[in-house]
Amino acid sequence: MKFDIPAAPAAIVKKPLYKSLFLQIFIAVVAGVLIGYLWPSIGPGLRPLGDGFIQLIKMIIAPLIFLVIVTGIAAAGDVKAVGRVGVKALVYFTGATLFALASGLVVANIVQPGAGLNI
């Protein structure tokens, strides 16, 4: 009779701290603030990098949303389930839009931003 003795559990390998996305973003924000504060003349030279980054983000949004929707529909399988989710999403979107519109109008009429400015 042979018994297999289970091997010791694999050691958990911690990811190096410099590979942490949170740390990378935090360092980038701090570096950006320091460069902007200490050397403001560098800002115009770095503008093309910022504009290019924003364009890349805008370029990836539409395909990403499309693929998320297609993947969700494919995973649902049932056409009725997709229809129900679609109707719920449309109702939620309409409700959120109406709430944002109404609250924006109320706040704008109460606060009256721009009152007293001569343009």
TIFIRO-618792 format. One record per residue (C-alpha): residue in three letters; residue number from 1; x, z, y. Coordinates in steps of 0.2 Angstrom, whole numbers, plus 5000, padded with zeros to 4 digits. Example, Ala and Ser with C-alpha at 12.3 -4.5 7.8 and 13.67 -1.06 7.14 Angstrom:
+------+-----+------+------+------+
! rest !  nr !    X !    Z !    Y !
+------+-----+------+------+------+
!  ALA !   1 ! 5062 ! 5039 ! 4978 !
!  SER !   2 ! 5068 ! 5036 ! 4995 !
+------+-----+------+------+------+
! end
This chain:
+------+-----+------+------+------+
! rest !  nr !    X !    Z !    Y !
+------+-----+------+------+------+
!  MET !   1 ! 5000 ! 5000 ! 5000 !
!  LYS !   2 ! 5007 ! 4995 ! 5017 !
!  PHE !   3 ! 5002 ! 5003 ! 5033 !
!  ASP !   4 ! 5006 ! 4994 ! 5050 !
!  ILE !   5 ! 5011 ! 5007 ! 5062 !
!  PRO !   6 ! 5005 ! 5002 ! 5079 !
!  ALA !   7 ! 5019 ! 4998 ! 5092 !
!  ALA !   8 ! 5021 ! 5009 ! 5107 !
!  PRO !   9 ! 5010 ! 5003 ! 5121 !
!  ALA !  10 ! 5018 ! 4991 ! 5133 !
!  ALA !  11 ! 5026 ! 4999 ! 5148 !
!  ILE !  12 ! 5017 ! 4995 ! 5164 !
!  VAL !  13 ! 5028 ! 4985 ! 5175 !
!  LYS !  14 ! 5025 ! 4988 ! 5193 !
!  LYS !  15 ! 5025 ! 4974 ! 5205 !
!  PRO !  16 ! 5039 ! 4975 ! 5218 !
!  LEU !  17 ! 5033 ! 4981 ! 5234 !
!  TYR !  18 ! 5039 ! 4966 ! 5244 !
!  LYS !  19 ! 5027 ! 4955 ! 5233 !
!  SER !  20 ! 5012 ! 4965 ! 5239 !
!  LEU !  21 ! 5001 ! 4954 ! 5250 !
!  PHE !  22 ! 4995 ! 4969 ! 5260 !
!  LEU !  23 ! 5013 ! 4973 ! 5265 !
!  GLN !  24 ! 5017 ! 4955 ! 5269 !
!  ILE !  25 ! 5002 ! 4953 ! 5281 !
!  PHE !  26 ! 5006 ! 4970 ! 5289 !
!  ILE !  27 ! 5024 ! 4965 ! 5292 !
!  ALA !  28 ! 5019 ! 4948 ! 5299 !
!  VAL !  29 ! 5007 ! 4956 ! 5311 !
!  VAL !  30 ! 5019 ! 4969 ! 5317 !
!  ALA !  31 ! 5033 ! 4955 ! 5319 !
!  GLY !  32 ! 5020 ! 4945 ! 5329 !
!  VAL !  33 ! 5016 ! 4959 ! 5340 !
!  LEU !  34 ! 5034 ! 4964 ! 5343 !
!  ILE !  35 ! 5039 ! 4946 ! 5346 !
!  GLY !  36 ! 5025 ! 4943 ! 5358 !
!  TYR !  37 ! 5029 ! 4959 ! 5368 !
!  LEU !  38 ! 5048 ! 4958 ! 5368 !
!  TRP !  39 ! 5050 ! 4939 ! 5370 !
!  PRO !  40 ! 5034 ! 4932 ! 5377 !
!  SER !  41 ! 5043 ! 4916 ! 5382 !
!  ILE !  42 ! 5044 ! 4911 ! 5363 !
!  GLY !  43 ! 5025 ! 4910 ! 5362 !
!  PRO !  44 ! 5023 ! 4892 ! 5368 !
!  GLY !  45 ! 5036 ! 4886 ! 5356 !
!  LEU !  46 ! 5027 ! 4894 ! 5341 !
!  ARG !  47 ! 5010 ! 4887 ! 5346 !
!  PRO !  48 ! 5011 ! 4872 ! 5335 !
!  LEU !  49 ! 5014 ! 4883 ! 5320 !
!  GLY !  50 ! 4998 ! 4893 ! 5324 !
!  ASP !  51 ! 4988 ! 4877 ! 5328 !
!  GLY !  52 ! 4994 ! 4870 ! 5311 !
!  PHE !  53 ! 4989 ! 4885 ! 5302 !
!  ILE !  54 ! 4972 ! 4885 ! 5309 !
!  GLN !  55 ! 4970 ! 4867 ! 5305 !
!  LEU !  56 ! 4975 ! 4870 ! 5287 !
!  ILE !  57 ! 4963 ! 4884 ! 5285 !
!  LYS !  58 ! 4949 ! 4873 ! 5292 !
!  MET !  59 ! 4954 ! 4859 ! 5280 !
!  ILE !  60 ! 4952 ! 4871 ! 5265 !
!  ILE !  61 ! 4936 ! 4879 ! 5269 !
!  ALA !  62 ! 4924 ! 4864 ! 5265 !
!  PRO !  63 ! 4931 ! 4860 ! 5248 !
!  LEU !  64 ! 4932 ! 4879 ! 5244 !
!  ILE !  65 ! 4914 ! 4882 ! 5248 !
!  PHE !  66 ! 4909 ! 4866 ! 5238 !
!  LEU !  67 ! 4918 ! 4871 ! 5223 !
!  VAL !  68 ! 4911 ! 4889 ! 5223 !
!  ILE !  69 ! 4893 ! 4882 ! 5224 !
!  VAL !  70 ! 4897 ! 4869 ! 5210 !
!  THR !  71 ! 4905 ! 4883 ! 5199 !
!  GLY !  72 ! 4890 ! 4894 ! 5202 !
!  ILE !  73 ! 4877 ! 4881 ! 5197 !
!  ALA !  74 ! 4887 ! 4876 ! 5182 !
!  ALA !  75 ! 4889 ! 4895 ! 5176 !
!  ALA !  76 ! 4870 ! 4898 ! 5179 !
!  GLY !  77 ! 4865 ! 4885 ! 5167 !
!  ASP !  78 ! 4846 ! 4887 ! 5169 !
!  VAL !  79 ! 4839 ! 4876 ! 5182 !
!  LYS !  80 ! 4825 ! 4888 ! 5186 !
!  ALA !  81 ! 4838 ! 4902 ! 5189 !
!  VAL !  82 ! 4848 ! 4891 ! 5201 !
!  GLY !  83 ! 4832 ! 4887 ! 5210 !
!  ARG !  84 ! 4828 ! 4905 ! 5212 !
!  VAL !  85 ! 4845 ! 4910 ! 5218 !
!  GLY !  86 ! 4844 ! 4895 ! 5230 !
!  VAL !  87 ! 4828 ! 4901 ! 5237 !
!  LYS !  88 ! 4834 ! 4919 ! 5239 !
!  ALA !  89 ! 4850 ! 4913 ! 5248 !
!  LEU !  90 ! 4839 ! 4902 ! 5260 !
!  VAL !  91 ! 4828 ! 4916 ! 5264 !
!  TYR !  92 ! 4843 ! 4928 ! 5267 !
!  PHE !  93 ! 4851 ! 4915 ! 5278 !
!  THR !  94 ! 4836 ! 4912 ! 5288 !
!  GLY !  95 ! 4832 ! 4931 ! 5290 !
!  ALA !  96 ! 4850 ! 4935 ! 5295 !
!  THR !  97 ! 4850 ! 4920 ! 5307 !
!  LEU !  98 ! 4834 ! 4926 ! 5315 !
!  PHE !  99 ! 4840 ! 4944 ! 5316 !
!  ALA ! 100 ! 4856 ! 4939 ! 5325 !
!  LEU ! 101 ! 4847 ! 4927 ! 5337 !
!  ALA ! 102 ! 4834 ! 4941 ! 5341 !
!  SER ! 103 ! 4847 ! 4955 ! 5343 !
!  GLY ! 104 ! 4858 ! 4943 ! 5354 !
!  LEU ! 105 ! 4844 ! 4939 ! 5365 !
!  VAL ! 106 ! 4839 ! 4957 ! 5367 !
!  VAL ! 107 ! 4857 ! 4963 ! 5371 !
!  ALA ! 108 ! 4860 ! 4948 ! 5383 !
!  ASN ! 109 ! 4844 ! 4953 ! 5393 !
!  ILE ! 110 ! 4848 ! 4971 ! 5394 !
!  VAL ! 111 ! 4867 ! 4970 ! 5397 !
!  GLN ! 112 ! 4866 ! 4954 ! 5407 !
!  PRO ! 113 ! 4884 ! 4948 ! 5405 !
!  GLY ! 114 ! 4890 ! 4938 ! 5420 !
!  ALA ! 115 ! 4878 ! 4945 ! 5432 !
!  GLY ! 116 ! 4887 ! 4946 ! 5449 !
!  LEU ! 117 ! 4899 ! 4932 ! 5445 !
!  ASN ! 118 ! 4900 ! 4918 ! 5457 !
!  ILE ! 119 ! 4904 ! 4902 ! 5448 !
+------+-----+------+------+------+
! end
